[in-house]
């Protein structure tokens, strides 16, 4: 210190960088500060105010010969422990002492204008000698005042943290979010049970208590009160946040702002009362802020509040006609709080008393004890919780059933249950199953003259009708690949010898449907399919992890596919093994011997045509002969073109279709107009030297 005590405290150092500091093993910021002080120490340094520290850090200061002011008790020596158990006072007490020490004029010091502050999270050390100041004086005072605020209905302020992009305040976390969020959530907080009138009054009472304390503190006024700045903790206690910033931030202009501040700016305690009235209206009605039927635009609402027409002042809607006695008292309180004249608005002490009287009269609580009220609230909450659990359980079951139905549409029931229980499906070998394959005859030609969407719609219509038939038989649809349709019976659920019977009945039903089916985009064009059926052993299992599929493996699958490909249109081609199983059953199927048919990979096999059931009424289409089929197949393209031209109203509309055939015709037309030019595949970049280099 200097002799006359009139001095400016200056921190002077040369070329020291805290990022290069290496700790000596102690995790305390005080030890790091001591090491820095030794490097910064010159004769001009006045004194050091040391925060709570361990005895080891204090011992290191003995060599400095600098007056030390202790801001708190000392803890035990850390002994270089990484995690030091601190028995030190809270940071807010030290900050308060530091604040008062700076501004007080003492016998040995004047009021300090500038100080050096060391804090580990903020680097205040500069690269050259200069005076160092920490933030603005008004901001420091505000932070100290905020640190001193400690009330049940106000969020606690813990300090600030500096990042590269700014300084941020650290406040108490209230897990349930803002009051505005809770008012919007009518599912989690229903009106009739949770958010009843008693709870709404308690919410208003919490806000009034917090504001009453705030107005009596050094903060004096909030200035930014709104439902978004009222937060709720896990115990449903409402706390006010965002207070105190009116000194460094410009007040906002919104529907919560009092009319006098909309006109002249500034903040006041009476303005907070007006904002409280708007929040109370939100709580009672559970509507949007400043809800009124006359206007929905927030900008227009602010304008009408700021510039009233005559003696009528624009305010939210309050319906007195249908209100209960309790609501009438609350409405009168709200109307007084948003009075146009600020002097006629009550203060928060009076609001507290009014709400206390309303609350005591509710449910005749003047004679009800605290325990009676608590038990009644717990019973009501228990009933509400039971009802919510039942509702959520019902929703969960409905969602689970819907997911199960979707899974059962993609995979067999036993497979789905095995995947849910164990996460995997064991492959199985089935001794005897029957497999069905069908294919659309002339599908390539149909696609050639159809747009992609027409092809998709056509297959969707066909397969939806096929799927409807499957519902009446004990069969399982394996998959569809293009125009191929694959069905199996006897797996994954074994059904004895019924698998051949079910597949035979299903094949007859599908063939009868095809005889009457008409293509939507090609009216008059017949739909022909080939059907192949074979019986034998088969292995089945789920293959893959992503988009798992229930797949069939074995020679039976290949043979059934060969039966379909070697069949004829509108015929059910059946193998000898399937006929043998059908003969062992009670059902009397009618069939014709086709003779020996060459099957790829199998050689010649005796095959049959399934034609019906004795006594059954199947309206099966008449299959074409081999000669007629070849002629009809050649004429199919002409029939399709004629049908499309008739539907399009002429050949010009047919040419404009986005089909593969139309594209090919346009390409041929363009190439014929450019006969002199080289073909497209001759347009190659050539050089004078045609050598090829590898």
C-alpha positions as CSV (number, residue, x, y, z in Angstrom):
1,X,0.0,0.0,0.0
2,X,1.1,3.6,-0.5
3,X,1.5,6.1,2.3
4,X,-1.5,8.4,1.7
5,X,-3.9,5.6,0.7
6,X,-4.9,7.5,-2.4
7,X,-4.1,5.1,-5.2
8,X,-5.4,3.1,-8.1
9,X,-5.0,-0.7,-7.9
10,X,-3.2,-1.9,-11.0
11,X,-2.2,-5.4,-12.0
12,X,1.0,-5.4,-13.9
13,X,2.7,-8.4,-15.5
14,X,4.7,-9.2,-18.6
15,X,4.1,-12.0,-21.0
16,X,2.3,-14.5,-18.7
17,X,-0.3,-16.8,-20.3
18,X,-2.6,-18.9,-18.1
19,X,-3.1,-21.5,-20.8
20,X,0.6,-22.4,-20.3
21,X,0.1,-22.9,-16.5
22,X,0.6,-26.5,-15.4
23,X,-0.9,-27.5,-12.1
24,X,1.3,-28.9,-9.5
25,X,-1.2,-31.6,-8.6
26,X,-3.8,-29.6,-6.7
27,X,-7.3,-29.3,-8.2
28,X,-8.0,-26.0,-6.4
29,X,-8.2,-22.8,-8.4
30,X,-6.7,-21.0,-5.4
31,X,-3.4,-22.8,-5.7
32,X,-3.3,-21.8,-9.3
33,X,-4.1,-18.2,-8.3
34,X,-1.3,-18.2,-5.8
35,X,1.2,-19.3,-8.4
36,X,0.1,-16.5,-10.7
37,X,0.3,-14.0,-7.9
38,X,3.9,-14.9,-7.4
39,X,4.6,-14.1,-11.1
40,X,2.6,-10.9,-11.0
41,X,4.0,-9.6,-7.7
42,X,5.6,-6.2,-7.8
43,X,5.9,-3.5,-5.2
44,X,2.8,-1.6,-6.5
45,X,0.3,-4.4,-5.6
46,X,-1.8,-3.2,-2.7
47,X,-3.3,-6.3,-1.1
48,X,-4.9,-9.7,-1.9
49,X,-8.4,-10.8,-0.9
50,X,-8.2,-14.5,-0.8
51,X,-11.3,-16.7,-1.1
52,X,-11.7,-19.9,0.9
53,X,-8.7,-22.0,0.4
54,X,-6.8,-24.9,1.9
55,X,-3.9,-24.4,4.4
56,X,-1.4,-25.4,1.8
57,X,-2.4,-22.5,-0.6
58,X,-2.3,-20.1,2.3
59,X,1.2,-21.2,3.3
60,X,2.4,-20.4,-0.2
61,X,1.5,-16.7,0.3
62,X,3.8,-16.2,3.3
63,X,6.7,-15.5,0.9
64,X,4.8,-12.7,-0.9
65,X,4.8,-10.1,2.0
66,X,1.4,-8.9,0.7
67,X,-1.4,-8.0,3.1
68,X,-4.0,-10.8,2.9
69,X,-7.7,-10.4,3.5
70,X,-9.5,-13.7,4.1
71,X,-13.0,-13.8,2.6
72,X,-13.9,-17.0,4.4
73,X,-12.6,-19.8,6.7
74,X,-9.7,-22.0,5.6
75,X,-10.1,-25.7,5.0
76,X,-7.8,-28.5,5.7
77,X,-4.8,-29.1,3.5
78,X,-5.6,-30.8,0.3
79,X,-2.3,-32.9,0.2
80,X,-2.5,-32.8,-3.6
81,X,-5.7,-34.7,-3.6
82,X,-7.5,-34.7,-7.0
83,X,-10.9,-34.5,-5.4
84,X,-10.7,-32.2,-2.4
85,X,-13.6,-32.3,0.1
86,X,-14.4,-28.7,0.6
87,X,-15.6,-27.4,4.0
88,X,-15.9,-23.8,2.7
89,X,-18.6,-21.1,2.8
90,X,-20.9,-20.6,-0.3
91,X,-19.7,-18.5,-3.1
92,X,-22.5,-16.0,-2.8
93,X,-21.4,-15.0,0.7
94,X,-17.8,-14.4,-0.6
95,X,-19.2,-12.4,-3.5
96,X,-21.2,-10.2,-1.1
97,X,-18.1,-9.5,1.1
98,X,-16.1,-8.8,-2.0
99,X,-18.7,-6.3,-3.3
100,X,-19.0,-4.5,0.0
101,X,-15.2,-4.4,0.5
102,X,-14.8,-2.7,-2.9
103,X,-17.4,0.1,-2.4
104,X,-16.7,0.8,1.3
105,X,-14.3,3.6,2.4
106,X,-12.2,2.3,5.3
107,X,-9.5,3.9,7.5
108,X,-6.8,2.2,5.4
109,X,-8.5,2.4,1.9
110,X,-10.8,4.5,-0.2
111,X,-13.5,3.2,-2.5
112,X,-11.7,1.2,-5.2
113,X,-12.4,2.2,-8.8
114,X,-10.6,-0.7,-10.5
115,X,-9.7,-4.1,-9.3
116,X,-8.0,-7.2,-10.7
117,X,-10.3,-10.3,-10.6
118,X,-9.0,-13.8,-11.1
119,X,-11.5,-16.5,-11.9
120,X,-10.6,-19.8,-13.5
121,X,-13.4,-20.0,-16.0
122,X,-12.8,-16.4,-17.4
123,X,-9.3,-15.4,-18.6
124,X,-8.7,-11.8,-17.6
125,X,-5.0,-11.8,-18.2
126,X,-3.8,-9.7,-21.2
127,X,-0.7,-9.8,-23.2
128,X,0.6,-6.4,-22.1
129,X,0.6,-4.1,-19.0
130,X,-2.7,-2.2,-18.7
131,X,-5.6,-1.5,-16.2
132,X,-8.0,-4.4,-16.0
133,X,-11.7,-3.9,-15.3
134,X,-14.4,-6.7,-15.0
135,X,-17.7,-5.9,-16.8
136,X,-19.6,-2.7,-16.1
137,X,-20.1,-1.4,-12.7
138,X,-23.9,-1.5,-13.0
139,X,-23.7,-5.1,-14.2
140,X,-21.5,-6.1,-11.2
141,X,-24.0,-4.5,-8.8
142,X,-26.9,-6.4,-10.5
143,X,-25.1,-9.7,-10.2
144,X,-24.4,-9.1,-6.6
145,X,-28.1,-8.2,-6.0
146,X,-29.2,-11.3,-7.9
147,X,-26.9,-13.5,-5.8
148,X,-28.5,-12.2,-2.6
149,X,-32.0,-13.1,-3.8
150,X,-33.1,-16.4,-2.1
151,X,-36.8,-17.0,-2.0
152,X,-39.1,-20.0,-2.4
153,X,-41.0,-18.5,-5.3
154,X,-38.0,-17.0,-7.1
155,X,-35.5,-19.0,-9.1
156,X,-32.0,-18.9,-7.7
157,X,-29.2,-17.1,-9.6
158,X,-25.9,-19.0,-9.2
159,X,-23.6,-16.8,-11.4
160,X,-22.4,-16.4,-14.9
161,X,-20.4,-18.5,-17.3
162,X,-18.4,-17.1,-20.3
163,X,-18.2,-18.9,-23.5
164,X,-16.5,-17.8,-26.8
165,X,-19.8,-16.3,-28.0
166,X,-21.0,-14.5,-24.8
167,X,-21.6,-14.5,-21.1
168,X,-24.6,-16.6,-19.8
169,X,-26.4,-16.6,-16.5
170,X,-26.8,-19.8,-14.5
171,X,-30.2,-20.1,-12.9
172,X,-32.1,-22.8,-11.0
173,X,-33.6,-25.5,-13.2
174,X,-37.4,-26.1,-13.0
175,X,-38.0,-29.4,-14.8
176,X,-41.7,-28.9,-15.7
177,X,-41.0,-25.9,-17.9
178,X,-42.9,-22.7,-18.2
179,X,-46.4,-22.0,-16.9
180,X,-47.4,-21.3,-20.5
181,X,-46.4,-24.8,-21.5
182,X,-48.4,-26.3,-18.6
183,X,-51.5,-24.3,-19.5
184,X,-51.3,-25.5,-23.1
185,X,-50.9,-29.2,-22.1
186,X,-54.5,-30.2,-21.3
187,X,-53.7,-33.9,-21.6
188,X,-51.1,-34.1,-18.8
189,X,-52.9,-31.4,-16.7
190,X,-56.6,-31.8,-17.3
191,X,-59.0,-29.1,-16.0
192,X,-61.5,-31.2,-14.1
193,X,-59.0,-33.1,-12.0
194,X,-55.5,-31.6,-11.9
195,X,-56.0,-28.0,-12.9
196,X,-59.1,-27.4,-10.8
197,X,-60.0,-24.0,-9.3
198,X,-58.1,-24.7,-6.1
199,X,-54.9,-25.4,-8.0
200,X,-55.3,-22.3,-10.2
201,X,-55.7,-20.1,-7.1
202,X,-52.6,-21.6,-5.6
203,X,-50.7,-20.9,-8.8
204,X,-51.8,-17.3,-8.7
205,X,-50.9,-17.1,-5.0
206,X,-47.3,-18.4,-5.7
207,X,-46.8,-15.7,-8.3
208,X,-48.2,-13.0,-6.0
209,X,-45.9,-14.1,-3.2
210,X,-42.8,-14.1,-5.4
211,X,-43.6,-10.7,-6.8
212,X,-44.4,-9.3,-3.3
213,X,-40.9,-10.4,-2.1
214,X,-39.3,-9.1,-5.3
215,X,-40.9,-5.6,-4.9
216,X,-39.6,-5.4,-1.3
217,X,-36.0,-6.4,-2.3
218,X,-33.2,-4.4,-3.8
219,X,-34.4,-5.5,-7.3
220,X,-37.6,-3.4,-6.7
221,X,-39.3,-4.3,-10.0
222,X,-39.5,-7.1,-12.5
223,X,-40.4,-5.3,-15.8
224,X,-40.6,-8.5,-17.9
225,X,-43.3,-10.5,-16.1
226,X,-45.2,-12.9,-18.3
227,X,-46.4,-16.5,-18.2
228,X,-43.3,-17.7,-20.1
229,X,-41.1,-16.3,-17.3
230,X,-43.1,-18.2,-14.6
231,X,-41.6,-21.7,-14.3
232,X,-42.7,-24.8,-12.4
233,X,-40.6,-27.3,-10.6
234,X,-41.1,-31.0,-9.9
235,X,-43.3,-30.2,-6.8
236,X,-45.6,-28.0,-8.9
237,X,-44.3,-24.8,-7.2
238,X,-44.4,-21.8,-9.5
239,X,-41.3,-19.7,-9.5
240,X,-40.6,-16.4,-11.2
241,X,-37.5,-16.0,-13.3
242,X,-35.9,-13.4,-15.7
243,X,-36.1,-10.7,-13.0
244,X,-33.6,-7.9,-12.5
245,X,-32.6,-7.5,-16.2
246,X,-34.5,-4.3,-16.7
247,X,-31.4,-2.3,-15.8
248,X,-29.3,-3.7,-18.6
249,X,-31.9,-4.8,-21.1
250,X,-34.5,-2.8,-22.9
251,X,-38.1,-3.6,-21.8
252,X,-40.1,-5.6,-24.3
253,X,-43.4,-4.6,-25.9
254,X,-45.9,-7.4,-25.8
255,X,-49.5,-8.2,-24.6
256,X,-48.3,-8.4,-21.0
257,X,-46.9,-4.8,-21.1
258,X,-48.9,-2.2,-19.2
259,X,-50.5,0.6,-21.4
260,X,-48.6,3.4,-19.7
261,X,-45.3,1.7,-20.5
262,X,-46.4,1.0,-24.1
263,X,-46.8,4.8,-24.5
264,X,-43.9,6.1,-22.5
265,X,-41.6,3.1,-22.0
266,X,-39.9,2.2,-18.7
267,X,-40.9,-0.2,-16.0
268,X,-42.8,0.1,-12.6
269,X,-44.3,-2.0,-9.9
270,X,-47.8,-1.1,-11.0
271,X,-46.8,-2.2,-14.5
272,X,-45.9,-5.6,-13.0
273,X,-49.4,-5.7,-11.4
274,X,-50.9,-5.2,-14.9
275,X,-48.8,-8.1,-16.3
276,X,-49.9,-10.2,-13.4
277,X,-53.5,-9.6,-14.3
278,X,-52.9,-10.9,-17.9
279,X,-51.2,-14.0,-16.4
280,X,-54.1,-14.6,-14.0
281,X,-56.6,-14.4,-16.9
282,X,-54.5,-17.0,-18.7
283,X,-54.6,-19.3,-15.6
284,X,-58.4,-19.0,-15.0
285,X,-59.5,-19.4,-18.7
286,X,-56.5,-21.6,-19.9
287,X,-56.7,-19.6,-23.2
288,X,-54.0,-17.9,-25.2
289,X,-52.4,-14.7,-23.7
290,X,-54.8,-11.8,-23.8
291,X,-57.6,-13.9,-25.2
292,X,-60.5,-12.1,-26.7
293,X,-63.1,-12.9,-29.4
294,X,-62.8,-9.4,-30.9
295,X,-59.1,-9.7,-32.0
296,X,-56.6,-12.5,-32.6
297,X,-53.6,-10.5,-33.9
298,X,-51.1,-9.7,-31.1
299,X,-49.8,-6.6,-32.9
300,X,-53.4,-5.2,-33.2
301,X,-54.0,-6.0,-29.5
302,X,-50.9,-4.0,-28.4
303,X,-52.0,-1.1,-30.6
304,X,-55.6,-1.1,-29.2
305,X,-54.2,-1.2,-25.6
306,X,-51.8,1.6,-26.3
307,X,-54.3,3.8,-28.1
308,X,-57.8,3.3,-26.5
309,X,-60.9,4.6,-28.2
310,X,-62.6,7.1,-25.9
311,X,-63.4,5.8,-22.5
312,X,-63.5,2.1,-23.5
313,X,-60.3,0.3,-22.7
314,X,-59.4,-2.8,-24.6
315,X,-58.9,-5.8,-22.3
316,X,-59.2,-9.7,-22.5
317,X,-62.7,-11.2,-22.2
318,X,-64.2,-11.8,-18.8
319,X,-67.6,-13.6,-18.8
320,X,-69.4,-12.7,-15.6
321,X,-72.8,-14.1,-16.5
322,X,-71.9,-17.8,-16.2
323,X,-69.2,-17.4,-13.6
324,X,-69.4,-19.1,-10.1
325,X,-69.0,-17.1,-6.9
326,X,-65.3,-17.9,-6.7
327,X,-64.8,-17.0,-10.3
328,X,-66.6,-13.7,-9.8
329,X,-64.3,-12.8,-7.0
330,X,-61.2,-13.6,-9.1
331,X,-62.6,-11.7,-12.1
332,X,-63.1,-8.6,-9.9
333,X,-59.5,-8.9,-8.7
334,X,-58.2,-9.3,-12.2
335,X,-60.2,-6.3,-13.4
336,X,-58.8,-4.2,-10.6
337,X,-55.2,-5.3,-11.5
338,X,-55.4,-4.2,-15.1
339,X,-57.1,-0.9,-14.4
340,X,-56.2,1.9,-16.8
341,X,-55.1,4.1,-13.9
342,X,-51.9,2.6,-12.4
343,X,-52.7,4.2,-9.0
344,X,-55.9,2.3,-8.6
345,X,-54.2,-1.0,-9.1
346,X,-53.6,-3.0,-5.8
347,X,-50.1,-3.9,-4.8
348,X,-49.0,-7.5,-4.4
349,X,-49.4,-7.5,-0.6
350,X,-53.1,-6.7,-1.1
351,X,-53.4,-9.3,-3.9
352,X,-51.9,-11.9,-1.5
353,X,-54.5,-11.1,1.2
354,X,-57.4,-11.2,-1.4
355,X,-56.3,-14.6,-2.8
356,X,-55.9,-16.0,0.8
357,X,-59.5,-15.1,1.6
358,X,-60.8,-16.6,-1.7
359,X,-58.8,-19.7,-1.0
360,X,-60.1,-20.1,2.6
361,X,-63.7,-19.8,1.4
362,X,-63.2,-22.4,-1.3
363,X,-64.7,-25.8,-0.1
364,X,-65.5,-24.2,3.2
365,X,-61.9,-24.3,4.2
366,X,-62.4,-21.8,7.0
367,X,-63.3,-24.9,9.2
368,X,-61.1,-27.4,7.3
369,X,-57.8,-28.2,8.8
370,X,-54.6,-28.4,6.9
371,X,-54.5,-32.2,7.2
372,X,-58.0,-32.5,6.0
373,X,-57.2,-30.4,2.9
374,X,-54.0,-32.5,2.3
375,X,-55.8,-35.8,2.6
376,X,-58.6,-34.6,0.3
377,X,-56.0,-33.4,-2.3
378,X,-54.2,-36.7,-2.1
379,X,-57.4,-38.7,-2.6
380,X,-58.3,-36.6,-5.6
381,X,-54.8,-36.9,-7.0
382,X,-54.9,-40.7,-6.5
383,X,-58.2,-41.0,-8.3
384,X,-56.9,-38.9,-11.2
385,X,-53.7,-40.9,-11.3
386,X,-55.6,-44.2,-11.5
387,X,-57.8,-42.8,-14.3
388,X,-54.7,-41.6,-16.2
389,X,-53.0,-45.0,-15.8
390,X,-56.1,-46.7,-17.1
391,X,-56.3,-44.4,-20.1
392,X,-52.6,-44.7,-20.9
393,X,-52.7,-48.5,-20.5
394,X,-55.6,-48.6,-22.9
395,X,-53.7,-46.4,-25.4
396,X,-50.6,-48.6,-25.0
397,X,-52.6,-51.8,-25.6
398,X,-54.3,-50.3,-28.7
399,X,-50.9,-49.3,-30.1
400,X,-49.4,-52.7,-29.2
401,X,-52.3,-54.5,-30.9
402,X,-51.9,-52.3,-34.0
403,X,-48.2,-53.1,-34.2
404,X,-48.9,-56.8,-33.7
405,X,-51.5,-56.7,-36.6
406,X,-48.9,-55.1,-38.8
407,X,-46.3,-57.7,-37.8
408,X,-48.7,-60.5,-38.5
409,X,-49.3,-59.1,-42.0
410,X,-45.6,-59.2,-42.7
411,X,-44.6,-62.5,-40.9
412,X,-46.5,-65.6,-39.7
413,X,-47.9,-65.5,-36.2
414,X,-45.6,-68.1,-34.6
415,X,-42.6,-66.3,-36.2
416,X,-43.7,-62.9,-34.7
417,X,-44.2,-64.4,-31.3
418,X,-40.8,-66.1,-31.4
419,X,-39.1,-62.9,-32.5
420,X,-40.8,-61.0,-29.6
421,X,-39.9,-63.6,-27.0
422,X,-36.4,-64.7,-28.0
423,X,-35.3,-62.3,-30.7
424,X,-34.6,-65.1,-33.2
425,X,-36.4,-67.8,-35.2
426,X,-35.1,-71.3,-35.4
427,X,-35.4,-72.7,-39.0
428,X,-37.7,-75.7,-39.4
429,X,-38.0,-78.6,-41.8
430,X,-41.5,-79.5,-42.9
431,X,-42.0,-83.0,-44.1
432,X,-44.9,-82.2,-46.5
433,X,-46.3,-78.9,-47.7
434,X,-48.0,-77.7,-50.9
435,X,-46.7,-74.6,-52.8
436,X,-48.6,-72.5,-55.3
437,X,-47.2,-70.3,-58.0
438,X,-49.0,-68.1,-60.5
439,X,-47.9,-65.8,-63.2
440,X,-49.6,-63.3,-65.5
441,X,-49.4,-64.3,-69.2
442,X,-48.3,-61.5,-71.4
443,X,-47.2,-59.3,-68.5
444,X,-44.2,-57.9,-70.5
445,X,-46.5,-56.8,-73.3
446,X,-49.0,-55.2,-70.9
447,X,-46.2,-53.3,-69.3
448,X,-44.9,-52.2,-72.7
449,X,-48.1,-50.3,-73.4
450,X,-48.8,-49.1,-69.9
451,X,-47.4,-46.3,-67.8
452,X,-45.6,-47.2,-64.6
453,X,-48.5,-46.0,-62.4
454,X,-51.0,-48.1,-64.5
455,X,-48.8,-51.2,-63.9
456,X,-48.7,-50.6,-60.2
457,X,-52.5,-50.0,-60.0
458,X,-53.1,-53.1,-62.1
459,X,-51.0,-55.4,-59.9
460,X,-52.5,-53.8,-56.7
461,X,-56.1,-54.5,-58.0
462,X,-55.2,-58.1,-58.9
463,X,-53.4,-58.9,-55.7
464,X,-56.0,-57.3,-53.4
465,X,-58.6,-59.7,-54.9
466,X,-56.2,-62.6,-54.5
467,X,-55.5,-61.7,-50.9
468,X,-59.3,-61.6,-50.2
469,X,-59.5,-65.2,-51.4
470,X,-56.6,-66.3,-49.2
471,X,-58.6,-65.2,-46.1
472,X,-61.0,-68.1,-46.6
473,X,-58.4,-70.8,-46.8
474,X,-55.7,-72.2,-44.4
475,X,-52.8,-70.8,-46.5
476,X,-49.9,-68.4,-46.0
477,X,-48.9,-65.8,-48.6
478,X,-45.1,-66.0,-49.0
479,X,-44.3,-63.2,-51.3
480,X,-45.0,-61.5,-54.6
481,X,-42.2,-60.8,-57.1
482,X,-43.4,-58.7,-60.0
483,X,-46.3,-60.6,-61.5
484,X,-45.4,-63.8,-59.7
485,X,-47.7,-64.8,-56.7
486,X,-46.4,-67.4,-54.2
487,X,-48.6,-69.1,-51.6
488,X,-47.9,-72.1,-49.3
489,X,-50.0,-74.3,-47.0
490,X,-48.8,-76.7,-44.3
491,X,-46.3,-74.1,-42.9
492,X,-45.6,-72.5,-40.5
493,X,-48.6,-74.2,-39.0
494,X,-48.8,-77.9,-39.9
495,X,-52.2,-79.1,-40.9
496,X,-51.8,-82.8,-41.8
497,X,-52.9,-83.5,-45.4
498,X,-55.2,-80.5,-45.6
499,X,-52.5,-78.4,-47.2
500,X,-53.1,-79.8,-50.7
501,X,-56.9,-79.5,-50.4
502,X,-56.6,-75.8,-49.3
503,X,-54.3,-74.9,-52.1
504,X,-56.5,-76.7,-54.6
505,X,-59.6,-74.9,-53.5
506,X,-57.8,-71.6,-53.4
507,X,-56.4,-72.1,-56.9
508,X,-59.9,-72.9,-58.3
509,X,-61.3,-69.7,-56.6
510,X,-58.5,-67.6,-58.0
511,X,-59.0,-69.0,-61.5
512,X,-62.8,-68.3,-61.3
513,X,-62.0,-64.7,-60.3
514,X,-59.6,-64.2,-63.2
515,X,-62.4,-65.2,-65.6
516,X,-64.5,-62.2,-64.6
517,X,-61.7,-59.7,-63.8
518,X,-61.4,-56.6,-66.0
519,X,-58.3,-54.4,-66.3
520,X,-59.2,-50.8,-65.4
521,X,-56.9,-49.1,-67.9
522,X,-57.4,-51.8,-70.6
523,X,-61.1,-52.6,-70.9
524,X,-61.8,-55.6,-73.1
525,X,-58.3,-57.1,-72.7
526,X,-58.5,-60.5,-71.1
527,X,-56.4,-61.4,-68.0
528,X,-54.7,-64.7,-68.3
529,X,-52.6,-66.5,-65.6
530,X,-50.7,-69.7,-65.4
531,X,-50.9,-71.7,-62.1
532,X,-48.5,-74.4,-60.9
533,X,-48.9,-76.6,-57.8
534,X,-46.5,-79.1,-56.2
535,X,-46.2,-80.9,-52.9
536,X,-43.2,-82.1,-51.0
537,X,-40.7,-81.4,-48.1
538,X,-39.6,-77.9,-47.5
539,X,-37.3,-75.9,-45.1
540,X,-38.4,-72.4,-43.8
541,X,-36.8,-69.7,-41.7
542,X,-36.3,-65.9,-41.3
543,X,-33.4,-64.5,-43.3
544,X,-31.7,-61.2,-42.6
545,X,-31.8,-58.7,-39.8
546,X,-33.1,-55.7,-41.7
547,X,-36.5,-56.2,-43.2
548,X,-36.6,-59.9,-42.2
549,X,-38.5,-62.2,-44.5
550,X,-39.9,-65.7,-44.0
551,X,-38.3,-67.6,-46.8
552,X,-38.8,-71.2,-48.1
553,X,-36.0,-73.4,-49.4
554,X,-35.8,-76.8,-51.1
555,X,-36.5,-78.7,-54.3
556,X,-40.2,-78.4,-53.7
557,X,-40.1,-74.6,-54.3
558,X,-38.2,-75.0,-57.6
559,X,-40.5,-77.8,-58.8
560,X,-43.6,-75.7,-58.1
561,X,-42.1,-72.8,-60.1
562,X,-41.3,-75.2,-63.0
563,X,-45.0,-76.4,-62.9
564,X,-46.1,-72.8,-63.3
565,X,-43.7,-72.0,-66.1
566,X,-44.5,-75.1,-68.2
567,X,-48.3,-74.7,-67.7
568,X,-50.8,-73.1,-70.0
569,X,-53.0,-70.0,-69.6
570,X,-56.2,-70.4,-67.5
571,X,-55.0,-73.9,-66.4
572,X,-54.0,-75.3,-63.0
573,X,-50.9,-77.5,-63.5
574,X,-50.6,-80.1,-60.7
575,X,-47.8,-82.5,-60.1
576,X,-48.2,-86.3,-59.4
577,X,-47.3,-85.8,-55.7
578,X,-50.1,-83.3,-55.2
579,X,-52.6,-85.6,-56.9
580,X,-51.6,-88.5,-54.7
581,X,-52.3,-86.4,-51.6
582,X,-55.7,-85.3,-53.0
583,X,-56.7,-88.9,-53.7
584,X,-56.1,-89.7,-50.0
585,X,-58.6,-87.1,-48.8
586,X,-62.3,-87.2,-48.7
587,X,-62.7,-84.3,-51.3
588,X,-63.3,-85.6,-54.8
589,X,-61.4,-83.3,-57.2
590,X,-61.7,-83.6,-60.9
591,X,-58.5,-83.6,-63.0
592,X,-57.3,-84.5,-66.4
593,X,-54.0,-86.3,-67.2
594,X,-51.8,-84.0,-69.3
595,X,-49.1,-86.7,-69.7
596,X,-45.4,-86.5,-69.3
597,X,-44.0,-83.0,-69.1
598,X,-40.3,-82.1,-69.2
599,X,-39.3,-80.1,-66.1
600,X,-35.9,-78.4,-66.1
601,X,-33.6,-80.2,-63.6
602,X,-36.2,-83.0,-63.0
603,X,-36.6,-84.6,-66.4
604,X,-40.0,-86.0,-67.5
605,X,-42.7,-86.0,-64.9
606,X,-46.4,-87.1,-65.1
607,X,-48.5,-84.0,-64.6
608,X,-52.3,-83.2,-64.5
609,X,-54.8,-80.4,-65.1
610,X,-57.0,-79.6,-62.1
611,X,-60.5,-78.9,-63.5
612,X,-62.8,-78.7,-60.5
613,X,-64.5,-80.5,-57.6
614,X,-67.3,-83.1,-58.0
615,X,-70.5,-81.3,-57.1
616,X,-68.7,-78.0,-56.8
617,X,-69.9,-74.9,-58.6
618,X,-66.9,-73.2,-60.0
619,X,-67.5,-70.8,-63.0
620,X,-64.1,-71.4,-64.5
621,X,-63.0,-69.6,-67.7
622,X,-62.5,-71.7,-70.9
623,X,-58.8,-72.1,-71.5
624,X,-57.6,-71.6,-75.0
625,X,-56.1,-74.3,-77.0
626,X,-52.4,-74.3,-77.8
627,X,-53.0,-73.1,-81.4
628,X,-55.5,-70.4,-80.3
629,X,-53.1,-69.3,-77.5
630,X,-50.2,-68.7,-80.0
631,X,-52.5,-66.7,-82.3
632,X,-54.0,-64.7,-79.4
633,X,-50.5,-64.0,-78.0
634,X,-49.5,-62.5,-81.4
635,X,-52.6,-60.4,-81.6
636,X,-52.4,-59.2,-77.9
637,X,-50.3,-56.1,-78.8
638,X,-52.8,-55.1,-81.5
639,X,-55.7,-55.6,-79.1
640,X,-54.0,-53.4,-76.5
641,X,-53.2,-50.6,-79.0
642,X,-56.8,-50.6,-80.2
643,X,-58.2,-50.4,-76.7
644,X,-55.8,-47.5,-75.8
645,X,-56.6,-45.6,-78.9
646,X,-60.3,-46.0,-78.3
647,X,-59.9,-44.8,-74.7
648,X,-57.6,-41.9,-75.7
649,X,-59.9,-40.7,-78.5
650,X,-57.5,-41.4,-81.4
651,X,-54.0,-42.2,-82.3
652,X,-52.7,-38.7,-81.4
653,X,-53.6,-39.1,-77.7
654,X,-52.2,-42.6,-77.7
655,X,-48.8,-41.3,-79.0
656,X,-48.6,-38.8,-76.2
657,X,-48.7,-41.5,-73.5
658,X,-45.5,-41.9,-71.3
659,X,-45.1,-45.6,-72.0
660,X,-42.1,-47.6,-73.2
661,X,-43.7,-48.3,-76.6
662,X,-44.4,-44.6,-77.2
663,X,-40.8,-43.7,-76.3
664,X,-39.5,-46.3,-78.7
665,X,-41.8,-45.1,-81.6
666,X,-40.7,-41.5,-81.0
667,X,-37.0,-42.6,-81.0
668,X,-37.6,-44.5,-84.3
669,X,-39.3,-41.5,-85.9
670,X,-36.4,-39.2,-84.9
671,X,-33.8,-41.6,-86.2
672,X,-35.7,-42.0,-89.6
673,X,-35.6,-38.2,-90.0
674,X,-31.9,-38.2,-89.5
675,X,-30.9,-41.0,-91.9
676,X,-28.0,-39.0,-93.3
677,X,-26.3,-38.6,-89.9
678,X,-24.3,-41.4,-88.3
679,X,-25.9,-43.7,-85.7
680,X,-25.7,-42.6,-82.2
681,X,-23.1,-45.3,-81.2
682,X,-20.8,-44.0,-84.0
683,X,-20.5,-40.5,-82.4
684,X,-17.2,-41.3,-80.7
685,X,-14.3,-39.0,-80.0
686,X,-11.4,-40.2,-82.3
687,X,-7.9,-39.0,-82.7
688,X,-5.4,-39.1,-85.6
689,X,-3.5,-41.8,-83.8
690,X,-5.9,-44.7,-83.2
691,X,-3.5,-46.6,-80.9
692,X,-4.9,-48.0,-77.7
693,X,-2.8,-47.5,-74.6
694,X,-3.2,-49.7,-71.6
